[in-house]
Amino acid sequence: MQEIESVNEFGGLLKRYTHQSKVNDCEMTFSIYLPPQATK
């Protein structure tokens, strides 16, 4: 898994990751939002 982007948004962080899926046999991307409380 590799972080491809990290953006400050609404006081928190939006992070995007990519990983290789064995089941789908392709590269997949997902995002997670960390609110301000999670970055302290």
BAVO-972218 format. One line per field, with one value per atom (N, C-alpha, C): residue number from 1; residue in three letters; chain; atom name; x, y, z. Coordinates in Angstrom, 2 decimals. Atoms other than C-alpha are relative to their C-alpha. Layout:
<rs>
k = c(NUM:...)
r = c(ala:...)
c = c(A:...)
a = c(CA:...)
u = c(X:...)
v = c(Y:...)
w = c(Z:...)
</rs>
This chain:
<rs>
k = c(1:1:1:2:2:2:3:3:3:4:4:4:5:5:5:6:6:6:7:7:7:8:8:8:9:9:9:10:10:10:11:11:11:12:12:12:13:13:13:14:14:14:15:15:15:16:16:16:17:17:17:18:18:18:19:19:19:20:20:20:21:21:21:22:22:22:23:23:23:24:24:24:25:25:25:26:26:26:27:27:27:28:28:28:29:29:29:30:30:30:31:31:31:32:32:32:33:33:33:34:34:34:35:35:35:36:36:36:37:37:37:38:38:38:39:39:39:40:40:40)
r = c(met:met:met:gln:gln:gln:glu:glu:glu:ile:ile:ile:glu:glu:glu:ser:ser:ser:val:val:val:asn:asn:asn:glu:glu:glu:phe:phe:phe:gly:gly:gly:gly:gly:gly:leu:leu:leu:leu:leu:leu:lys:lys:lys:arg:arg:arg:tyr:tyr:tyr:thr:thr:thr:his:his:his:gln:gln:gln:ser:ser:ser:lys:lys:lys:val:val:val:asn:asn:asn:asp:asp:asp:cys:cys:cys:glu:glu:glu:met:met:met:thr:thr:thr:phe:phe:phe:ser:ser:ser:ile:ile:ile:tyr:tyr:tyr:leu:leu:leu:pro:pro:pro:pro:pro:pro:gln:gln:gln:ala:ala:ala:thr:thr:thr:lys:lys:lys)
c = c(A:A:A:A:A:A:A:A:A:A:A:A:A:A:A:A:A:A:A:A:A:A:A:A:A:A:A:A:A:A:A:A:A:A:A:A:A:A:A:A:A:A:A:A:A:A:A:A:A:A:A:A:A:A:A:A:A:A:A:A:A:A:A:A:A:A:A:A:A:A:A:A:A:A:A:A:A:A:A:A:A:A:A:A:A:A:A:A:A:A:A:A:A:A:A:A:A:A:A:A:A:A:A:A:A:A:A:A:A:A:A:A:A:A:A:A:A:A:A:A)
a = c(N:CA:C:N:CA:C:N:CA:C:N:CA:C:N:CA:C:N:CA:C:N:CA:C:N:CA:C:N:CA:C:N:CA:C:N:CA:C:N:CA:C:N:CA:C:N:CA:C:N:CA:C:N:CA:C:N:CA:C:N:CA:C:N:CA:C:N:CA:C:N:CA:C:N:CA:C:N:CA:C:N:CA:C:N:CA:C:N:CA:C:N:CA:C:N:CA:C:N:CA:C:N:CA:C:N:CA:C:N:CA:C:N:CA:C:N:CA:C:N:CA:C:N:CA:C:N:CA:C:N:CA:C:N:CA:C:N:CA:C)
u = c(0.86:0.00:0.90:-0.80:1.31:-0.90:0.72:0.11:0.34:-0.25:-0.32:-0.33:0.36:-1.77:-0.46:0.47:-2.41:-0.35:0.50:-4.53:-0.67:0.70:-5.60:-1.37:1.36:-9.39:-0.86:0.95:-11.94:0.64:-0.70:-9.35:0.62:-0.54:-8.47:0.86:-0.81:-6.58:-0.79:0.52:-7.79:1.20:-1.13:-5.40:-0.49:0.33:-5.43:1.11:-0.93:-3.81:-0.30:0.16:-3.25:0.57:-0.49:-2.79:-0.35:0.27:-2.68:-1.00:1.03:-5.81:0.26:-0.18:-5.20:-1.33:1.31:-8.94:-0.44:0.42:-9.67:1.09:-1.16:-6.20:0.21:-0.23:-5.79:0.44:-0.35:-4.55:-1.27:1.18:-7.17:0.42:-0.25:-7.39:-1.14:1.03:-9.20:0.45:-0.27:-9.44:-0.53:0.47:-9.80:0.12:-0.03:-10.70:0.27:-0.33:-9.09:-0.41:0.46:-10.99:1.04:-1.00:-9.12:0.33:-0.23:-9.53:0.99:-0.88:-7.60:1.43:-1.34:-4.59:0.75:-0.62:-3.84:0.91)
v = c(-1.17:0.00:1.22:-1.21:3.44:1.24:-1.27:6.93:0.79:-0.74:8.92:1.49:-1.41:12.20:0.26:-0.45:14.09:1.48:-1.35:17.26:0.50:-0.63:19.61:0.47:-0.39:19.97:0.11:-0.20:21.35:-0.20:0.10:21.42:-1.36:1.36:17.73:-0.36:0.48:15.60:-1.00:0.98:13.75:-0.73:0.79:10.92:-1.01:0.97:8.79:-1.05:1.13:5.37:-0.86:0.98:2.82:-1.33:1.34:-0.93:-0.96:1.03:-4.02:-0.99:0.95:-6.17:-1.35:1.35:-9.90:-0.55:0.51:-10.64:0.57:-0.65:-8.10:0.05:0.00:-8.41:1.36:-1.35:-4.64:0.91:-0.99:-1.55:0.73:-0.68:0.05:1.18:-1.22:3.44:0.22:-0.39:4.51:1.23:-1.23:7.67:-0.15:-0.05:8.31:1.45:-1.35:11.56:-0.09:-0.07:12.25:1.37:-1.29:14.98:0.65:-0.71:17.63:-0.72:0.69:15.58:-1.15:1.16:12.67:0.41:-0.45:14.78:0.59:-0.57:15.96:-1.00)
w = c(0.00:0.00:0.00:0.13:-0.90:0.07:-0.06:0.03:-1.25:1.23:-3.17:0.12:-0.15:-1.84:1.43:-1.30:1.38:-0.13:0.21:1.31:1.27:-1.13:4.13:-0.48:0.35:3.96:1.25:-1.09:6.43:1.36:-1.27:9.19:0.26:-0.16:8.76:-1.20:1.11:6.27:-0.84:0.93:3.19:-0.59:0.48:2.33:-1.03:1.04:-0.82:-0.06:0.05:-1.05:-1.22:1.06:-3.79:0.47:-0.34:-3.47:-1.13:1.00:-5.68:0.56:-0.41:-5.42:-0.65:0.53:-5.76:-0.53:0.39:-6.01:-1.34:1.24:-8.77:-1.05:0.89:-10.32:-0.66:0.51:-10.66:1.15:-1.01:-8.85:0.42:-0.52:-6.60:0.86:-0.76:-4.88:0.99:-0.96:-1.72:0.75:-0.75:0.37:1.41:-1.39:4.08:0.48:-0.58:5.82:1.48:-1.42:9.18:0.51:-0.50:11.04:0.90:-0.82:13.06:1.31:-1.26:16.26:-0.16:0.24:14.69:-0.27:0.35:13.76:1.18:-1.18:17.29:0.69)
</rs>
